[in-house]
């Protein structure tokens, strides 16, 4: 789906995501160590690279990984970059619009996203992915820079009873006036750390969940999803794919490293 497109995901959308995570044609290897692999590629949609990170998670079942990624209460425990997050409404039980805000180190402004998230699970694999949309409940805020997720998601595949292949895919533009070379370099270099954090996070989920006493998992039990249905009047009438709806903010970053920009543009990640 395109940015700002608000609709229920179709089989074609899931097939597209499945192809991106499982097909390596056109990707450039950026990192490969201890079975943790990072690949990148350019697309026509954004100045920011599409990044794919894969890792076989031992002692992690498909079900545990799926729950750990979905559980909003657990995210408050492990996601130290999160400033705030909540769901707004649903299109159906597997398509939800929500808001997420991330902390940033000074002098950068906090970032936020309004996202349409969708998911699908079978006994052998699952897909969870999102893209940016607009909703009147979360207009652009003064103290945040509204960022864009072109496509961000997780893919899990059961390798055996206690090992799950995890693939994280993202193409996210933090906007503002952060330079292309800086964003691409930072995103690619941080990718292994993000995957390692997700692995550690998942290993701790079952113990945390037992202590939490949570009775329900709405992502598995739709009857416990109490979000209101989407009111189409809350979706701004402008439905274009350009960046006019996203504010450009000045930030105190020196973005004149032409040598680094050239290296990253040529796929030479360091």
Buried (B, 14 or more C-beta within 10 A) or exposed (E): BEBBEBEBBEEEBBEBBBEBBBEBEEBBEBBEEEEBBBBBBBEEBBEBBBBBBBBBBEEBBBBBBBBBBBBEEBBEEBBEEEBEBEBBBBBEBBBBBBBBBBEBEEEBBBBBBBBBBBBBBEEEBBBBBBBBBBBEEBEEEEEBBBBBBBBBBBBBBBBEEEBBBBBBBBBBBBBBEBBBBBBBBEBBBBBBEBBBBBBEBBBEBBEBBEEEEEEEEBBEEEEEBEBEEBEEEBBBEEBEEEBEBBBEBEBEEEBEBEEBBEBBEEBEBE
